[in-house]
């Protein structure tokens, strides 16, 4: 499996791709230069396109916190159901 890239690194690479596109290159040229597949390029562009580095970092932190809170709620709900039975 490939290396996990952080939001800052992904945004930097997307900016590189934007430069290639602005210079008249194609999306294929940009993907080849970044060394990513077509699916990865478009997925990352959809998720991180237009974000600043600090915004992406904050978004990832909020996603982790949201996941932690959902897990806590499900644990409490399970405990409540067990105690009621």
PyMOL commands that set and color helices and strands:
alter all, ss='L'
color gray80, all
select helices_A, chain A and resi 7-22+27-34+38-48+53-84
alter helices_A, ss='H'
color red, helices_A
deselect
rebuild
show_as cartoon
